Amino acid sequence: AVFRRFCRDRGIELPHRAGPPGGDKSHCLANSLQLAAGNTRVPRSIVLITDLDGIVDYAPLLAAVRLLTRRGHALHVMVPHAESAVPTAQSELETDLRAIYGRAEKRRLREATEKLAPLGVTLTMVAPNQLAQLAQRKKLESARVA
């Protein structure tokens, strides 16, 4: 909700969909990365903000990352930490459900790190209220001088 509000305040329209077309988010993310990189070979720093949920097959995403790497681009993936955006649990059931969801979130981050880090991608879990600040910092850290 915080990220959606952040984008809406800046005029970025995010259509709400329950799931990506075809059921696998990796095709959509791969297309987005290629669109962000464009056809330029001038190195860019690309920040991808995603929850990693819905990525079934990493092959399209890995192919896009390899293409970015060959063109000299730097990719930073920021994963919003959902637990930091909600108030404290009010019941034992809610605590248990959050623990289960937290483990699934960590598993997705670990899996993505295992697949993407060898290609030079940095993955960071961040609180939703810190996304804009950290995205700008990652962009500046990766600035390359020709």
HUHUBEL-V640109 format. One record per pair of residues at least 12 apart in sequence whose ideal C-beta (glycine too) atoms are under 8 Angstrom apart, sorted by the first residue. I is the first residue (numbers start at 1). J is the second residue. Records with the same first field share a line. If there is no record, write none. Layout:
# HUHUBEL-V640109
I->J / J
This chain:
# HUHUBEL-V640109
1->85
2->80 / 85 / 128 / 129 / 131
3->49 / 80 / 128 / 131
6->131 / 132
19->54
20->54
23->54 / 56
24->54 / 55 / 56 / 57
25->50 / 53 / 54 / 55 / 56
26->55 / 56 / 57 / 58 / 59 / 60 / 61
27->60
29->48 / 50 / 55 / 60 / 61 / 64
30->60 / 61 / 63 / 64
31->64
32->48
33->46 / 48 / 61 / 64 / 65 / 68 / 75
34->64 / 67
37->67 / 68 / 71 / 73
40->71
41->71 / 72
42->72 / 146
43->71 / 72 / 73 / 74 / 144
44->73 / 74
45->73 / 74 / 76 / 138 / 139 / 141 / 142 / 143 / 144
46->68 / 73 / 74 / 75 / 76
47->76 / 77 / 78 / 135 / 138 / 139
48->75 / 76 / 77 / 78
49->77 / 78 / 79 / 80 / 131 / 135
50->77 / 78 / 79
51->79 / 80 / 82 / 105 / 108
52->77 / 79 / 108 / 109 / 111 / 112
53->108
55->108 / 112
58->112 / 115
61->116
62->115 / 116 / 119
65->116 / 119 / 121
66->119
69->119 / 120
72->144
74->120 / 142 / 144
75->116 / 120 / 121 / 122
76->121 / 122 / 123 / 124 / 135 / 138 / 142
77->112 / 116 / 121 / 122 / 123 / 124
78->123 / 124 / 125 / 126 / 131 / 134 / 135 / 138
79->105 / 108 / 109 / 112 / 123 / 124 / 125 / 126
80->125 / 126 / 127 / 128 / 131
81->105 / 125 / 126 / 127 / 128
82->101 / 105 / 128
83->98 / 101 / 102 / 105
84->127 / 128 / 129
85->127 / 128 / 129
86->98
105->125
109->123 / 125
122->138
124->138
